[in-house]
Amino acid sequence: MFILTAPQIRESEQFTLQMQGISALQLMENAAIAFTDEFLNMAGDFKIDEVVICCGHGNNGGDGLAIARLLTQKEFKVKVLLCDNGQFSRSPLFEKNLERLLSMNENTLSVVNEIEEHTLDVLSGRVVVLDAIFGIGLDRPVSGHYAKIIELINNSGFPVISVDIPSGLFADKPTPTNAPVVRAFSTFTMQYMKLALLLPETYLYCGNVTAIEVGMLIPAYFDLNTLDTIPTISELHSILRQPSKFDHKGSNGHGLLVAGSTMMPGAAFLAAKAALRSGIGKITAHVPQKTATMMPVAIPEAIVQSDKNEDIFTNVDFTQLNNINAIAIGCGLGTAPKSTNGLKDLLSMISSPVILDADALNMLAQHRVWLHDIPPNSILTPHLKEFERLAGKADNGFERLDLLRAFAKKYQVIVILKGANTAIALPTGKICFCIAGNPGMATAGSGDVLTGILLALLAKGYPPLHVTLLGTFLHGLAGDLAVKNGQSYESLIASDIIEYLGTAYHILHSPEKA
């Protein structure tokens, strides 16, 4: 699924009209049909007494009017609120859809031409409000009359679904603090995702976001390799390899995990087990001596290499290792000076992509000149604070994405910025988002599990891009499955994610059965 800017979406609309030979009115009708179908699917058997549709004077309002007509035909009781109160010039598509709506003359349909403060207050029962006031073209804060309308909607207490984007929210840049924005519990966006719908500070306004297919086409002259995306499950299925009858542990790769300390031995256990559950052939865990004594009990399938130090990582003895296909370092490592020197030595000895997580990133943040020593296409997996230590703080999500793109391009690495809607920045500056996962995964050890999954995939021979796309999705999906099968957001722990990796693989192998 592509993520487009507002100008790119307008280009896509014009390209679609030309290629399909249809009118803008018909494209709007297609969008309204798709929205209505999604609304009916969401409503299910839930009894709705009335649907109130708040329409602005532009094309987003035209969408709302077309939806009102379709929902009336589906025998919903519909009230349309024309929010402009006759004060603004209406778009041609708005006027045409209003004409169609008024010609219906249905008892279940009412159109209110002027909104007053009590308009929403007098409603009662199971009411759903559809927000179709402003779309993606908004580029300045809402004020005056429309600001009051947004305040009335937000204070109504009714669930709100926004058409394409919550009114008042900017699609391609930060929305000013305290600007009036509709707070929706759900947003049905048309065809292509918008960056504003994916950022943490906008979740309050967007709620759950669903992209609906409306038949728009990507212009042939767009460079698809530069567009931000959300990989679909079918796209991920296409890059997942089917296991072969003649696979063996050698062909499934040998990974080296450098992790753990006396203070945090569990990080090594979680990462090693996750790698094994993700299909790695063999894993060697290089851990401090005290952790090494526990490893055979905790993870009997792992090979153990003890560090010369009892408590911390200091140095990997590669003379004792054979046929290592991938390396991950950082989980629970600590940042002692000897560990820092050990990381520097390791980076100086390798040329293939490496996975860097947690304390490896913290050590790099203390010695940024070493970032140039990271092999190209290596995978870095910071959470927000770790990324800030590496690249600096941002004032908002858009600025953070700019920093992320610049960092990945400068050092020619892949950066997985962990969190809700995990952002994966590629060396080209392109960003792919993983929207799988849930709040319960914000728990100790969850990142260690991701590192183990990534290590397995890299050791198995997947290219780094596919490693990151598959790994983040499997990680998020396993967390979602854990919640679906009994855990709550509060009770979920990192080990639960590992438990459901097998089911996540089943779904990715056969998405049509999900």
LOVEXLO-337551 format. One line per 5 residues: number of its first residue (from 1); their letters; for each residue x, y, z of N, C-alpha, C. Coordinates in steps of 0.2 Angstrom, whole numbers. Example, Ala and Ser with C-alpha at 12.3 -4.5 7.8 and 13.67 -1.06 7.14 Angstrom:
1> AS> 66/-28/39/62/-22/39/66/-16/39; 64/-11/35/68/-5/36/64/0/39
END
This chain:
1> MFILT> 4/-6/0/0/0/0/4/6/0; 3/11/-5/7/17/-5/5/22/-1; 10/26/1/8/32/6/10/38/1; 5/42/0/5/48/-5/4/54/-1; 7/60/-4/6/66/-2/-1/69/-5
6> APQIR> -3/74/-2/-10/77/-5/-9/79/-13; -3/82/-15/-2/83/-22/-2/77/-26; 2/72/-23/2/66/-27/-5/62/-28; -9/63/-23/-16/60/-23/-20/64/-28; -19/70/-29/-23/74/-34/-20/72/-41
11> ESEQF> -14/71/-42/-11/68/-48/-14/61/-50; -15/57/-45/-17/51/-46/-25/51/-48; -28/55/-45/-35/56/-47/-36/58/-54; -32/63/-56/-32/65/-63/-30/60/-68; -25/56/-66/-22/50/-70/-28/45/-71
16> TLQMQ> -31/44/-65/-37/39/-65/-42/41/-70; -44/47/-70/-50/50/-74/-48/49/-81; -41/50/-83/-39/50/-90/-39/42/-92; -36/38/-88/-35/31/-90/-42/27/-90; -46/29/-86/-52/25/-86/-58/28/-89
21> GISAL> -57/34/-92/-62/38/-95/-68/39/-92; -68/41/-85/-73/42/-81/-73/50/-79; -79/52/-76/-79/59/-74/-77/59/-66; -75/65/-64/-74/66/-57/-80/64/-52; -86/65/-55/-92/63/-51/-92/56/-50
26> QLMEN> -90/52/-56/-91/45/-55/-85/42/-50; -79/45/-50/-74/43/-46/-76/45/-39; -80/50/-37/-82/52/-31/-88/47/-29; -92/45/-34/-97/40/-32/-94/33/-30; -88/31/-34/-85/25/-32/-82/25/-25
31> AAIAF> -79/31/-23/-77/32/-17/-82/31/-11; -88/34/-13/-94/34/-8/-96/27/-7; -96/23/-13/-99/16/-13/-94/12/-8; -87/13/-9/-83/9/-5/-83/11/2; -84/17/3/-85/20/10/-91/16/14
36> TDEFL> -96/17/10/-103/14/13/-102/6/14; -99/3/9/-98/-4/10/-94/-6/17; -88/-2/18/-84/-2/24/-88/-1/30; -92/4/30/-97/6/35/-101/1/37; -105/-2/32/-109/-8/33/-106/-14/36
41> NMAGD> -100/-15/34/-96/-21/37/-94/-19/44; -92/-13/46/-91/-11/52/-97/-12/57; -102/-9/54/-108/-9/59/-111/-16/60; -111/-20/55/-113/-27/57/-120/-27/59; -121/-31/64/-127/-32/67/-129/-26/73
46> FKIDE> -124/-22/74/-126/-16/78/-131/-12/76; -136/-10/80/-142/-6/79/-140/1/79; -140/5/74/-139/12/74/-145/16/72; -147/20/77/-153/24/76/-153/29/71; -147/32/71/-147/38/66/-139/39/64
51> VVICC> -138/41/58/-132/43/55/-132/50/54; -128/54/57/-127/61/56/-121/63/52; -122/66/46/-116/67/42/-115/74/41; -109/77/44/-107/84/44/-103/85/38; -106/89/33/-103/91/27/-100/98/26
56> GHGNN> -94/98/24/-91/105/22/-93/107/15; -90/112/13/-93/115/6/-88/113/0; -83/109/2/-79/106/-4/-80/99/-6; -75/96/-9/-76/89/-11/-77/84/-6; -74/85/0/-75/81/6/-82/81/8
61> GGDGL> -85/87/8/-92/87/9/-96/84/3; -94/84/-3/-97/80/-8/-97/73/-7; -91/70/-4/-91/63/-2/-96/62/3; -97/66/8/-102/65/13/-109/65/10; -111/69/6/-117/69/3/-119/63/-1
66> AIARL> -114/61/-5/-115/54/-9/-116/48/-4; -112/48/1/-113/43/6/-120/43/10; -122/50/11/-129/50/14/-134/47/9; -133/48/3/-138/46/-2/-138/38/-2; -132/35/-2/-131/28/-2/-134/25/5
71> LTQKE> -132/28/10/-135/25/17/-142/26/17; -145/31/15/-152/32/14/-156/26/10; -152/24/5/-155/19/1/-154/12/4; -150/12/9/-149/6/13/-154/6/19; -158/11/19/-163/11/24/-161/13/31
76> FKVKV> -155/17/31/-153/20/38/-157/27/38; -158/29/44/-161/36/46/-155/40/45; -155/45/41/-149/49/40/-151/57/40; -146/60/44/-147/68/45/-141/71/42; -142/75/37/-136/79/34/-136/86/37
81> LLCDN> -130/88/39/-129/94/42/-124/98/37; -127/103/34/-123/107/29/-119/112/33; -113/111/34/-109/115/39/-107/122/37; -108/123/31/-106/130/29/-111/135/30; -117/133/32/-122/138/33/-123/143/28
86> GQFSR> -122/141/22/-123/145/16/-118/151/15; -112/151/19/-108/156/19/-102/156/15; -101/150/12/-95/149/8/-97/146/1; -92/147/-4/-93/145/-11/-93/137/-11; -98/134/-14/-97/126/-14/-94/124/-20
91> SPLFE> -91/118/-20/-88/115/-26/-93/112/-30; -92/112/-37/-96/109/-42/-98/102/-40; -94/98/-37/-96/91/-35/-100/91/-29; -99/95/-25/-103/96/-19/-110/98/-21; -111/103/-26/-118/105/-28/-121/99/-32
96> KNLER> -118/95/-36/-121/90/-40/-123/84/-35; -119/83/-30/-122/78/-25/-127/80/-21; -127/87/-19/-133/89/-15/-139/89/-19; -139/91/-26/-145/90/-30/-147/83/-30; -143/78/-31/-145/71/-31/-148/69/-24
101> LLSMN> -145/71/-19/-148/70/-12/-155/73/-11; -156/79/-13/-162/82/-12/-168/79/-16; -166/76/-22/-171/73/-26/-174/67/-23; -171/64/-18/-173/58/-15/-180/58/-12; -181/63/-8/-187/64/-5/-190/58/0
106> ENTLS> -185/56/4/-186/50/8/-188/53/15; -192/49/18/-194/51/25/-189/50/30; -184/45/29/-179/44/33/-173/49/32; -173/53/28/-168/58/26/-170/65/28; -166/69/32/-167/76/33/-160/80/32
111> VVNEI> -161/86/29/-155/90/28/-156/96/31; -151/98/35/-151/104/40/-147/109/36; -149/115/34/-145/120/31/-141/124/35; -143/125/41/-140/130/46/-139/126/53; -133/126/55/-131/122/61/-131/127/67
116> EEHTL> -134/126/72/-134/130/78/-131/126/84; -129/129/89/-126/125/95/-130/119/97; -136/120/97/-141/114/100/-142/109/95; -139/109/88/-141/105/83/-139/97/85; -133/96/88/-131/90/90/-134/88/97
121> DVLSG> -135/93/101/-137/92/108/-144/88/108; -148/90/103/-155/87/103/-155/80/101; -150/77/98/-150/70/96/-149/65/102; -152/60/101/-152/55/106/-152/48/103; -150/43/107/-150/36/105/-143/34/102
126> RVVVL> -143/29/98/-137/26/96/-135/30/89; -132/35/90/-130/40/84/-123/39/82; -121/39/76/-115/39/73/-114/45/69; -108/49/70/-107/55/66/-102/53/61; -103/55/55/-98/55/50/-95/62/48
131> DAIFG> -89/63/49/-85/69/48/-83/70/41; -86/74/37/-85/75/30/-84/83/29; -80/86/33/-80/93/32/-74/95/28; -68/93/30/-62/95/26/-58/89/25; -55/89/19/-51/83/17/-44/85/17
136> IGLDR> -40/82/13/-32/82/13/-30/88/10; -34/93/8/-31/99/5/-30/105/10; -32/103/16/-32/109/21/-24/110/23; -23/117/22/-16/119/24/-15/124/29; -20/126/32/-20/131/38/-25/129/43
141> PVSGH> -24/131/49/-29/129/54/-36/132/53; -40/128/55/-48/129/55/-49/135/60; -53/140/58/-55/145/63/-62/147/62; -64/151/66/-71/154/65/-77/149/65; -81/150/61/-87/146/60/-86/138/61
146> YAKII> -81/136/56/-80/129/56/-76/126/62; -72/131/66/-69/129/72/-75/127/77; -80/131/77/-85/130/82/-89/123/80; -90/122/74/-93/115/72/-89/109/74; -82/110/73/-78/104/76/-78/104/83
151> ELINN> -79/109/87/-80/109/94/-86/105/96; -91/107/92/-98/104/93/-98/96/92; -94/94/87/-94/87/85/-90/84/91; -84/87/93/-80/83/98/-83/83/105; -88/88/106/-91/88/113/-98/84/113
156> SGFPV> -100/81/107/-106/78/106/-107/72/110; -101/68/111/-101/62/115/-102/56/110; -104/57/104/-106/52/99/-99/49/96; -99/43/94/-93/40/90/-93/44/83; -87/45/81/-86/49/75/-82/45/70
161> ISVDI> -84/45/64/-80/42/59/-78/47/54; -72/48/52/-69/53/48/-69/50/41; -71/54/36/-71/52/29/-64/55/26; -59/50/25/-53/51/22/-48/54/27; -49/59/31/-45/62/36/-49/66/41
166> PSGLF> -47/66/47/-51/70/52/-50/77/50; -56/81/50/-56/88/48/-52/92/53; -48/96/49/-43/100/53/-36/98/53; -35/91/52/-28/88/52/-25/89/45; -19/91/45/-15/92/39/-12/85/37
171> ADKPT> -12/84/31/-10/77/28/-2/77/28; 1/82/26/8/82/25/13/86/29; 10/89/34/15/93/38/12/93/45; 15/95/50/13/95/57/7/100/58; 2/98/61/-4/102/63/-2/106/69
176> PTNAP> -3/113/69/-2/117/75/-5/114/81; -1/115/86/-4/113/93/-10/117/94; -15/114/97/-22/117/99/-26/119/93; -24/117/87/-28/119/81/-35/114/82; -40/117/80/-46/113/80/-46/107/75
181> VVRAF> -47/101/78/-46/95/74/-52/90/77; -55/87/72/-60/82/74/-57/76/77; -60/73/83/-57/67/86/-61/62/84; -59/57/80/-63/52/77/-61/45/81; -65/41/81/-63/34/84/-61/30/78
186> STFTM> -63/32/72/-61/28/66/-60/33/60; -55/31/56/-55/35/49/-55/30/44; -59/31/39/-59/27/33/-56/32/27; -49/30/26/-46/34/21/-46/31/14; -46/36/9/-47/34/2/-41/31/-1
191> QYMKL> -41/25/-3/-36/21/-7/-29/22/-4; -26/27/-3/-19/28/-1/-18/31/6; -13/28/10/-12/31/16/-9/37/16; -10/41/21/-7/48/22/-2/48/28; 4/51/28/8/51/33/5/53/40
196> ALLLP> 1/58/40/-2/61/46/-6/55/49; -9/50/46/-13/45/49/-9/40/52; -2/40/52/2/35/55/6/37/61; 6/43/62/11/46/68/8/46/74; 12/45/80/9/44/86/5/50/89
201> ETYLY> 7/56/87/4/62/90/-3/63/87; -5/60/81/-11/61/78/-16/55/79; -14/50/83/-19/45/84/-25/47/88; -24/52/92/-30/55/96/-35/57/91; -33/59/85/-38/62/80/-41/56/76
206> CGNVT> -36/52/74/-38/47/68/-41/41/71; -39/38/77/-42/32/79/-39/26/75; -43/21/74/-41/16/70/-42/18/62; -37/17/58/-37/19/51/-38/13/47; -42/14/42/-43/9/37/-43/12/30
211> AIEVG> -38/9/26/-38/12/19/-43/8/15; -47/11/11/-52/7/7/-51/8/-1; -51/3/-4/-50/3/-11/-56/7/-15; -54/12/-19/-59/16/-23/-57/16/-30; -52/12/-32/-51/12/-39/-46/17/-42
216> MLIPA> -43/21/-38/-38/26/-40/-31/22/-43; -28/25/-48/-22/22/-51/-16/26/-49; -10/23/-49/-4/27/-48/-2/29/-55; 0/36/-56/2/38/-62/8/34/-64; 9/33/-71/14/29/-74/21/32/-73
221> YFDLN> 21/38/-72/27/42/-72/30/42/-65; 26/40/-60/29/40/-53/34/35/-52; 40/37/-48/45/32/-47/43/28/-41; 40/22/-42/38/18/-36/43/16/-31; 49/16/-33/55/15/-28/56/20/-23
226> TLDTI> 53/26/-24/54/31/-20/48/33/-15; 43/29/-16/36/31/-13/37/27/-6; 35/30/-1/34/26/6/28/21/5; 29/16/9/24/10/8/22/7/15; 17/4/15/15/-1/20/14/-8/17
231> PTISE> 19/-12/17/19/-19/14/12/-23/16; 9/-25/11/3/-29/13/5/-37/14; 1/-40/17/2/-47/19/3/-51/13; 0/-50/7/1/-54/1/8/-52/-2; 11/-46/-1/17/-44/-3/22/-48/1
236> LHSIL> 21/-48/7/26/-51/12/26/-59/10; 20/-62/9/19/-69/7/24/-70/1; 24/-66/-3/28/-67/-10/35/-67/-9; 38/-64/-3/45/-65/-2/47/-70/3; 42/-73/6/43/-78/11/45/-85/7
241> RQPSK> 50/-88/9/52/-94/6/48/-100/9; 47/-105/5/44/-111/7/49/-116/9; 49/-119/15/54/-124/17/54/-129/12; 60/-132/11/62/-137/6/62/-144/10; 60/-149/7/61/-156/10/68/-157/12
246> FDHKG> 73/-155/8/80/-156/9/84/-151/13; 80/-146/16/84/-142/20/87/-145/26; 93/-142/29/96/-145/34/98/-139/39; 101/-141/44/103/-135/49/108/-131/46; 112/-134/42/117/-130/38/114/-125/33
251> SNGHG> 110/-127/29/106/-123/24/102/-118/27; 100/-119/34/96/-114/37/100/-109/41; 106/-109/40/110/-103/43/113/-104/50; 118/-101/51/121/-101/58/122/-94/60; 119/-92/65/119/-85/68/123/-84/74
256> LLVAG> 127/-79/75/130/-77/81/127/-72/85; 125/-73/91/121/-68/95/126/-66/101; 128/-60/101/132/-57/106/128/-53/110; 126/-56/116/121/-53/121/122/-55/128; 118/-51/132/118/-53/139/123/-50/143
261> STMMP> 122/-50/150/126/-48/155/124/-51/162; 128/-50/167/125/-53/173/119/-50/175; 118/-43/174/112/-39/176/106/-41/171; 108/-43/165/102/-44/160/103/-50/156; 104/-56/159/105/-62/156/99/-64/151
266> GAAFL> 93/-62/154/87/-64/150/86/-62/143; 90/-56/142/90/-53/135/93/-58/130; 98/-62/132/101/-67/128/97/-73/127; 93/-75/132/89/-80/132/83/-79/127; 80/-73/127/74/-72/123/76/-71/116
271> AAKAA> 82/-68/114/84/-67/108/86/-74/104; 89/-78/108/91/-84/106/85/-89/104; 80/-89/109/74/-93/108/70/-90/102; 70/-84/101/66/-81/96/69/-83/89; 76/-83/89/79/-85/83/78/-92/81
276> LRSGI> 78/-96/86/77/-104/85/70/-105/83; 65/-101/86/58/-102/83/57/-98/77; 61/-95/74/61/-91/68/64/-95/62; 67/-101/64/69/-106/58/77/-106/57; 81/-103/62/88/-103/61/90/-110/62
281> GKITA> 95/-112/58/98/-119/58/102/-120/65; 107/-115/66/111/-115/72/112/-108/75; 112/-108/82/114/-101/85/119/-102/90; 124/-98/89/129/-98/95/128/-92/99; 127/-92/105/126/-87/109/133/-85/113
286> HVPQK> 136/-79/111/142/-77/115/140/-73/121; 141/-76/127/138/-72/133/143/-73/138; 143/-68/143/148/-68/149/147/-75/153; 153/-77/156/153/-83/159/148/-85/164; 145/-80/168/140/-82/173/134/-84/169
291> TATMM> 132/-80/163/126/-81/159/127/-88/155; 133/-90/154/135/-96/150/133/-102/154; 133/-102/160/132/-107/165/124/-109/165; 120/-103/163/113/-104/163/110/-106/156; 114/-104/151/111/-105/144/109/-112/143
296> PVAIP> 113/-117/144/110/-124/142/104/-126/146; 103/-123/151/96/-125/155/91/-121/152; 92/-114/150/87/-110/148/85/-111/140; 91/-112/136/90/-113/129/94/-119/127; 92/-125/128/97/-131/127/99/-132/120
301> EAIVQ> 95/-129/115/96/-129/108/102/-125/106; 104/-120/110/109/-115/108/116/-118/109; 121/-116/105/128/-117/106/130/-111/110; 135/-112/115/137/-107/120/144/-106/119; 146/-99/118/153/-97/118/154/-92/124
306> SDKNE> 158/-94/129/159/-90/135/164/-84/133; 162/-78/136/167/-73/136/172/-74/141; 178/-71/140/183/-72/145/181/-68/152; 176/-64/152/174/-60/157/168/-63/161; 167/-63/167/162/-67/170/155/-63/170
311> DIFTN> 155/-56/169/149/-52/170/147/-48/163; 152/-47/159/150/-43/153/154/-45/147; 152/-43/141/155/-44/135/161/-40/134; 166/-43/132/173/-40/131/175/-41/124; 175/-47/121/178/-49/115/175/-55/112
316> VDFTQ> 174/-56/105/172/-62/102/179/-65/99; 179/-72/101/185/-76/98/182/-79/92; 184/-76/86/181/-79/80/185/-85/78; 191/-86/81/195/-92/79/191/-98/81; 187/-98/86/183/-103/88/176/-104/85
321> LNNIN> 175/-100/80/168/-100/77/169/-102/69; 164/-106/67/165/-108/60/158/-107/56; 159/-104/50/153/-104/46/148/-99/49; 149/-94/51/144/-89/54/141/-85/48; 135/-85/47/131/-82/42/128/-75/44
326> AIAIG> 127/-74/50/125/-67/52/126/-66/59; 127/-60/61/129/-58/68/124/-53/70; 121/-53/77/117/-48/80/121/-47/87; 121/-41/89/124/-39/95/121/-33/98; 120/-33/105/118/-28/109/113/-29/114
331> CGLGT> 109/-35/113/103/-36/118/106/-37/125; 104/-33/130/106/-34/137/114/-33/138; 118/-30/134/125/-30/134/128/-26/139; 124/-20/141/128/-15/145/132/-11/141; 135/-6/144/139/-1/141/146/0/144
336> APKST> 148/-5/147/155/-4/151/160/-3/146; 166/1/148/171/2/143/174/-4/140; 175/-9/143/177/-15/140/172/-18/134; 166/-17/136/161/-19/131/161/-15/125; 162/-8/126/163/-3/121/169/-5/116
341> NGLKD> 174/-6/119/180/-8/115/179/-15/111; 175/-19/114/174/-26/111/169/-24/105; 164/-20/105/160/-18/99/164/-15/94; 169/-10/96/173/-7/91/178/-13/87; 180/-17/91/184/-23/88/180/-27/83
346> LLSMI> 174/-28/85/170/-33/81/168/-29/74; 166/-23/75/165/-19/69/171/-19/64; 177/-19/67/183/-18/63/184/-25/59; 181/-30/61/183/-37/59/177/-40/54; 172/-36/53/166/-39/49/165/-34/43
351> SSPVI> 163/-37/37/161/-33/32/154/-34/29; 151/-39/32/144/-41/30/139/-37/34; 133/-36/32/128/-33/36/127/-36/43; 127/-32/48/126/-35/55/120/-31/58; 117/-35/63/111/-32/67/113/-29/73
356> LDADA> 112/-23/74/114/-19/80/108/-17/84; 107/-18/91/102/-17/95/104/-14/101; 99/-11/105/100/-9/112/106/-6/114; 110/-9/118/116/-6/121/122/-5/115; 122/-9/110/126/-8/104/125/-1/102
361> LNMLA> 118/1/101/117/7/99/118/13/103; 118/11/110/119/16/115/127/17/115; 131/12/114/138/13/113/140/17/107; 137/16/102/138/20/95/136/27/96; 131/28/100/129/35/101/134/39/105
366> QHRVW> 138/35/109/144/38/113/150/39/109; 150/36/103/156/36/99/153/36/92; 150/42/90/147/42/83/151/41/77; 158/43/78/162/42/72/162/34/70; 161/30/75/161/23/73/155/21/69
371> LHDIP> 150/25/68/144/24/64/147/23/56; 152/26/55/155/25/48/158/18/47; 159/15/52/162/8/52/157/3/51; 151/4/52/145/-1/51/145/-3/44; 145/-10/43/144/-12/36/138/-10/32
376> PNSIL> 138/-8/26/132/-6/22/127/-11/23; 121/-8/23/114/-13/24/114/-16/30; 118/-14/35/117/-17/42/110/-14/44; 107/-18/49/101/-17/52/101/-14/59; 99/-8/60/99/-5/67/92/-5/70
381> TPHLK> 91/-7/76/84/-7/79/83/-3/85; 83/4/84/82/8/90/75/9/92; 74/10/99/67/13/100/68/20/100; 63/24/102/63/31/101/69/34/105; 70/33/111/76/36/115/82/34/112
386> EFERL> 83/28/110/90/26/107/91/30/101; 86/31/97/86/34/90/88/42/92; 85/44/97/87/51/98/94/52/100; 97/47/104/104/47/106/108/47/99; 106/44/94/110/43/88/109/49/83
391> AGKAD> 103/51/83/102/56/77/99/63/80; 97/63/86/95/70/89/87/70/90; 85/74/94/78/75/95/74/78/89; 67/77/89/63/80/84/57/83/88; 54/88/85/49/92/88/42/88/87
396> NGFER> 42/84/81/36/81/79/37/75/75; 32/71/73/33/65/70/36/66/63; 34/71/59/36/73/52/44/74/53; 46/78/58/53/80/58/57/73/60; 54/69/64/57/63/66/58/59/60
401> LDLLR> 53/58/55/54/54/49/60/57/45; 60/64/45/66/67/41/72/65/44; 73/65/50/79/63/53/81/56/52; 76/52/52/76/44/51/79/43/43; 76/47/39/78/46/32/85/48/31
406> AFAKK> 87/54/34/93/57/33/99/52/36; 97/49/42/102/45/45/103/38/41; 98/35/38/99/29/34/102/31/28; 101/36/25/105/38/19/112/39/20; 114/43/26/120/45/27/125/39/28
411> YQVIV> 122/34/32/126/29/34/125/22/30; 120/23/25/119/17/21/117/11/25; 112/12/30/110/7/34/102/6/34; 99/1/36/92/0/37/91/2/45; 86/6/46/85/8/53/77/6/54
416> ILKGA> 76/2/59/69/0/61/68/4/68; 64/9/67/62/13/73/56/10/76; 57/7/81/52/3/84/47/7/88; 41/4/88/35/8/91/29/6/87; 23/9/89/17/9/85/18/11/78
421> NTAIA> 16/8/73/17/9/66/25/10/65; 29/5/67/36/4/66/38/7/59; 43/12/59/45/15/53/52/12/51; 52/9/45/59/6/43/62/10/37; 67/13/39/70/18/34/76/14/30
426> LPTGK> 76/15/24/80/11/19/86/16/17; 92/13/15/97/18/13/95/23/7; 90/21/4/88/26/-1/84/32/2; 82/32/8/78/37/11/71/35/11; 69/30/8/62/27/8/60/24/15
431> ICFCI> 54/25/17/52/22/23/46/17/22; 46/11/25/41/6/25/38/6/32; 32/6/33/29/5/39/26/-2/41; 27/-4/47/24/-10/49/18/-8/54; 12/-10/52/6/-8/56/4/-14/61
436> AGNPG> 7/-20/60/5/-25/65/8/-24/72; 5/-26/77/7/-25/84/2/-22/88; 3/-21/94/-2/-18/99/2/-16/105; -2/-12/109/1/-8/115/4/-13/120; 2/-19/120/5/-24/125/12/-26/123
441> MATAG> 14/-24/117/21/-26/116/26/-21/118; 24/-16/121/28/-11/124/30/-14/131; 34/-19/131/36/-22/137/43/-25/137; 47/-26/142/54/-28/142/55/-34/139; 60/-34/134/61/-40/131/58/-41/124
446> SGDVL> 53/-37/122/50/-37/116/55/-35/110; 60/-31/111/65/-29/106/70/-35/106; 71/-38/111/76/-44/111/73/-49/106; 67/-50/107/63/-55/102/64/-53/95; 63/-47/94/63/-44/87/70/-46/84
451> TGILL> 75/-44/88/82/-45/86/84/-53/84; 81/-57/88/82/-64/87/78/-66/80; 72/-64/79/69/-65/73/73/-63/67; 76/-57/67/80/-54/62/86/-58/61; 89/-60/66/95/-64/66/94/-70/62
456> ALLAK> 88/-74/63/87/-80/60/86/-79/52; 82/-74/51/81/-72/44/87/-70/40; 91/-66/43/98/-64/40/102/-70/39; 102/-75/44/107/-81/44/104/-86/38; 97/-86/37/94/-90/32/96/-88/25
461> GYPPL> 99/-82/24/100/-79/18/96/-74/15; 91/-72/18/86/-67/16/90/-60/15; 89/-56/10/92/-50/9/90/-45/15; 94/-40/17/92/-36/23/86/-33/22; 84/-31/16/77/-27/16/72/-32/18
466> HVTLL> 72/-38/15/67/-43/16/67/-46/24; 73/-46/26/74/-47/33/70/-42/38; 70/-36/36/67/-31/40/59/-31/39; 57/-32/33/50/-32/32/47/-38/35; 50/-44/34/47/-50/36/47/-50/44
471> GTFLH> 53/-48/47/54/-49/54/50/-44/58; 49/-38/56/45/-34/60/37/-36/59; 35/-38/53/28/-41/53/27/-47/57; 32/-52/57/31/-58/61/30/-56/68; 35/-52/70/35/-50/77/28/-46/79
476> GLAGD> 26/-42/75/20/-38/77/14/-43/77; 14/-47/71/8/-52/71/8/-57/76; 14/-59/79/14/-64/84/11/-61/91; 13/-54/92/10/-51/97/3/-50/97; 0/-49/91/-7/-48/90/-11/-55/91
481> LAVKN> -8/-60/89/-10/-67/90/-11/-69/98; -5/-66/101/-5/-68/108/-11/-64/112; -13/-58/110/-19/-55/113/-25/-58/110; -25/-60/104/-32/-63/101/-33/-69/105; -28/-73/107/-29/-79/110/-28/-79/118
486> GQSYE> -30/-74/121/-31/-74/128/-27/-69/132; -21/-67/130/-18/-61/134/-21/-55/133; -20/-50/138/-22/-43/137/-16/-39/136; -18/-33/134/-12/-28/133/-8/-28/139; -11/-28/145/-8/-27/151/-3/-34/153
491> SLIAS> -6/-40/151/-3/-46/153/2/-48/148; 3/-46/142/7/-48/137/14/-47/139; 18/-53/139/26/-52/140/29/-55/134; 36/-53/134/40/-55/128/39/-62/126; 39/-67/131/39/-74/129/33/-76/125
496> DIIEY> 27/-72/127/21/-74/123/22/-72/116; 26/-67/114/27/-66/107/31/-72/103; 36/-75/107/39/-81/104/34/-87/103; 30/-87/108/25/-93/108/21/-93/102; 19/-87/99/15/-87/93/18/-86/87
501> LGTAY> 25/-86/87/29/-85/80/27/-91/75; 25/-97/78/23/-102/73/17/-101/70; 12/-98/74/6/-97/71/6/-91/66; 11/-86/67/12/-81/63/15/-83/56; 19/-88/57/22/-91/50/17/-94/46
506> HILHS> 12/-98/50/7/-101/46/3/-96/42; 1/-91/45/-3/-86/42/0/-83/36; 7/-81/37/11/-78/32/12/-83/26; 12/-89/27/13/-94/22/6/-95/18; 1/-95/22/-6/-96/19/-11/-90/21
511> PEKA> -10/-84/18/-14/-78/21/-21/-79/19; -23/-83/14/-30/-84/12/-34/-87/17; -30/-91/21/-34/-95/26/-34/-91/33; -31/-85/33/-31/-81/39/-38/-78/41
END
